[in-house]
Amino acid sequence: MMRVSGAVEILDDATLKSRLLEDRPWLRDIGISGPDDPGLGVFRVAHGEAYFWTMAWNMQEAEAPRVRF
């Protein structure tokens, strides 16, 4: 499992949301009606860190190698 932490930037971009719906038509199957649907939220984590957690790192998460971005 990849775990990511950092500051979230909310992206309120109708063009991006429309493209998201085109690329992932299954979103309409779960009830998203269009780019203006309040249930559709787009965000990015532009700066932060990530690491991969496995059972080998269980109870040792602080020591798992991190990748900063």
MDAnalysis code that builds the backbone (N, CA, C; Angstrom):
import MDAnalysis as mda
import numpy as np

u = mda.Universe.empty(207, n_residues=69, atom_resindex=np.repeat(np.arange(69), 3), trajectory=True)
u.add_TopologyAttr("name", ["N", "CA", "C"] * 69)
u.add_TopologyAttr("resid", np.arange(1, 70))
u.add_TopologyAttr("resname", ["MET", "MET", "ARG", "VAL", "SER", "GLY", "ALA", "VAL", "GLU", "ILE", "LEU", "ASP", "ASP", "ALA", "THR", "LEU", "LYS", "SER", "ARG", "LEU", "LEU", "GLU", "ASP", "ARG", "PRO", "TRP", "LEU", "ARG", "ASP", "ILE", "GLY", "ILE", "SER", "GLY", "PRO", "ASP", "ASP", "PRO", "GLY", "LEU", "GLY", "VAL", "PHE", "ARG", "VAL", "ALA", "HIS", "GLY", "GLU", "ALA", "TYR", "PHE", "TRP", "THR", "MET", "ALA", "TRP", "ASN", "MET", "GLN", "GLU", "ALA", "GLU", "ALA", "PRO", "ARG", "VAL", "ARG", "PHE"])
u.atoms.positions = np.array([
    [0.843, -1.145, 0.000],
    [0.000, 0.000, 0.000],
    [0.903, 1.226, 0.000],
    [0.575, 2.194, -0.852],
    [1.335, 3.441, -0.854],
    [0.636, 4.434, 0.062],
    [1.376, 5.023, 0.955],
    [0.856, 6.045, 1.849],
    [1.495, 7.372, 1.479],
    [0.652, 8.393, 1.359],
    [1.091, 9.713, 0.923],
    [0.652, 10.733, 1.957],
    [1.539, 11.676, 2.246],
    [1.162, 12.788, 3.120],
    [1.674, 14.077, 2.496],
    [0.952, 15.147, 2.769],
    [1.331, 16.447, 2.239],
    [0.129, 17.360, 2.219],
    [0.319, 18.538, 1.679],
    [-0.764, 19.513, 1.587],
    [-1.591, 19.230, 0.336],
    [-2.898, 19.189, 0.512],
    [-3.821, 18.933, -0.592],
    [-4.222, 20.247, -1.239],
    [-4.210, 20.257, -2.577],
    [-4.690, 21.393, -3.346],
    [-5.973, 20.972, -4.053],
    [-7.090, 21.636, -3.747],
    [-8.361, 21.354, -4.404],
    [-8.324, 21.976, -5.793],
    [-8.681, 21.200, -6.812],
    [-8.671, 21.684, -8.190],
    [-10.112, 21.827, -8.657],
    [-10.574, 23.055, -8.820],
    [-11.927, 23.319, -9.282],
    [-11.847, 23.749, -10.738],
    [-11.614, 22.770, -11.605],
    [-11.378, 23.021, -13.026],
    [-12.373, 22.181, -13.824],
    [-13.354, 22.826, -14.449],
    [-14.402, 22.114, -15.185],
    [-13.831, 21.295, -16.341],
    [-12.805, 21.799, -17.014],
    [-12.191, 21.067, -18.126],
    [-11.551, 19.778, -17.625],
    [-10.848, 19.858, -16.509],
    [-10.219, 18.683, -15.926],
    [-11.273, 17.668, -15.489],
    [-12.344, 18.148, -14.880],
    [-13.416, 17.249, -14.437],
    [-14.092, 16.575, -15.633],
    [-14.303, 17.312, -16.714],
    [-14.896, 16.724, -17.920],
    [-13.995, 15.646, -18.498],
    [-12.697, 15.921, -18.546],
    [-11.744, 14.926, -19.053],
    [-11.713, 13.697, -18.150],
    [-11.808, 13.918, -16.849],
    [-11.840, 12.812, -15.894],
    [-13.034, 11.905, -16.176],
    [-14.202, 12.507, -16.422],
    [-15.399, 11.723, -16.719],
    [-15.285, 10.984, -18.055],
    [-14.609, 11.580, -19.032],
    [-14.398, 10.907, -20.311],
    [-13.460, 9.715, -20.151],
    [-12.394, 9.900, -19.379],
    [-11.394, 8.845, -19.201],
    [-11.862, 7.724, -18.271],
    [-12.813, 8.050, -17.397],
    [-13.295, 7.071, -16.413],
    [-14.822, 7.028, -16.425],
    [-15.399, 6.442, -17.474],
    [-16.855, 6.448, -17.611],
    [-17.577, 5.733, -16.464],
    [-16.890, 4.887, -15.733],
    [-17.511, 4.182, -14.609],
    [-17.931, 5.141, -13.499],
    [-17.405, 6.370, -13.493],
    [-17.827, 7.340, -12.480],
    [-19.325, 7.644, -12.608],
    [-19.825, 7.638, -13.836],
    [-21.266, 7.852, -14.031],
    [-22.057, 6.667, -13.468],
    [-21.477, 5.481, -13.524],
    [-22.145, 4.297, -12.979],
    [-22.297, 4.357, -11.461],
    [-21.439, 5.137, -10.804],
    [-21.548, 5.239, -9.339],
    [-22.277, 6.509, -8.915],
    [-22.893, 7.191, -9.904],
    [-23.772, 8.296, -9.554],
    [-23.276, 9.695, -9.836],
    [-22.109, 9.847, -10.437],
    [-21.619, 11.188, -10.776],
    [-22.319, 11.610, -12.064],
    [-23.065, 12.708, -12.015],
    [-23.883, 13.113, -13.155],
    [-23.143, 13.975, -14.175],
    [-22.113, 14.672, -13.763],
    [-21.373, 15.529, -14.683],
    [-20.313, 16.317, -13.957],
    [-19.610, 17.192, -14.668],
    [-18.506, 17.934, -14.050],
    [-18.942, 18.881, -12.937],
    [-20.219, 19.260, -12.913],
    [-20.718, 20.155, -11.863],
    [-21.293, 19.406, -10.664],
    [-21.255, 18.080, -10.704],
    [-21.795, 17.281, -9.597],
    [-20.993, 17.557, -8.322],
    [-21.653, 17.920, -7.227],
    [-20.913, 18.208, -5.986],
    [-20.212, 16.981, -5.394],
    [-20.562, 15.799, -5.869],
    [-19.902, 14.588, -5.401],
    [-18.571, 14.311, -6.082],
    [-18.254, 15.087, -7.099],
    [-16.991, 14.907, -7.826],
    [-15.991, 15.938, -7.338],
    [-14.957, 15.472, -6.707],
    [-13.897, 16.347, -6.219],
    [-12.565, 15.918, -6.795],
    [-11.782, 16.871, -7.214],
    [-10.458, 16.590, -7.777],
    [-9.430, 17.346, -6.943],
    [-8.381, 16.635, -6.586],
    [-7.328, 17.266, -5.799],
    [-5.989, 16.671, -6.185],
    [-4.941, 17.327, -5.726],
    [-3.593, 16.786, -5.921],
    [-2.784, 17.063, -4.670],
    [-1.806, 16.228, -4.471],
    [-0.821, 16.436, -3.414],
    [0.469, 16.754, -4.160],
    [0.779, 18.038, -4.270],
    [1.900, 18.484, -5.098],
    [3.240, 18.371, -4.383],
    [3.244, 18.514, -3.077],
    [4.488, 18.454, -2.303],
    [4.227, 17.641, -1.039],
    [5.085, 16.686, -0.793],
    [4.918, 15.860, 0.398],
    [5.895, 14.710, 0.390],
    [5.446, 13.595, 0.936],
    [6.281, 12.402, 0.932],
    [5.401, 11.173, 0.830],
    [5.995, 10.108, 0.341],
    [5.273, 8.855, 0.167],
    [6.174, 7.709, 0.589],
    [5.527, 6.639, 1.001],
    [6.264, 5.405, 1.264],
    [5.341, 4.226, 1.028],
    [5.950, 3.076, 0.815],
    [5.188, 1.863, 0.605],
    [5.179, 1.066, 1.898],
    [3.970, 0.700, 2.313],
    [3.794, -0.084, 3.526],
    [3.464, -1.506, 3.131],
    [4.137, -2.442, 3.777],
    [3.830, -3.859, 3.622],
    [3.817, -4.456, 5.021],
    [3.440, -5.691, 5.116],
    [3.448, -6.350, 6.427],
    [4.869, -6.401, 6.999],
    [5.873, -6.348, 6.130],
    [7.257, -6.336, 6.614],
    [7.551, -5.068, 7.414],
    [6.822, -3.970, 7.124],
    [7.023, -2.712, 7.836],
    [6.017, -2.516, 8.962],
    [5.184, -3.511, 9.202],
    [4.168, -3.383, 10.250],
    [4.825, -3.092, 11.590],
    [4.320, -2.062, 12.268],
    [4.825, -1.607, 13.567],
    [6.208, -0.969, 13.466],
    [6.674, -0.732, 12.223],
    [7.960, -0.073, 12.000],
    [7.827, 1.020, 10.935],
    [6.629, 1.582, 10.796],
    [6.360, 2.540, 9.725],
    [7.327, 3.721, 9.738],
    [7.731, 4.169, 10.902],
    [8.627, 5.334, 11.001],
    [9.978, 5.063, 10.336],
    [10.353, 3.813, 10.201],
    [11.644, 3.470, 9.613],
    [11.575, 3.160, 8.128],
    [10.381, 3.096, 7.568],
    [10.222, 2.778, 6.139],
    [10.824, 3.913, 5.301],
    [11.536, 3.584, 4.231],
    [12.145, 4.617, 3.390],
    [11.084, 5.508, 2.759],
    [11.345, 6.812, 2.759],
    [10.415, 7.805, 2.225],
    [10.932, 8.388, 0.924],
    [9.996, 8.808, 0.100],
    [10.304, 9.533, -1.128],
    [9.643, 10.901, -1.003],
    [10.451, 11.943, -1.099],
    [9.900, 13.302, -1.039],
    [9.654, 13.792, -2.468],
    [8.566, 14.503, -2.633],
    [8.236, 15.044, -3.950],
    [7.716, 16.463, -3.811],
])
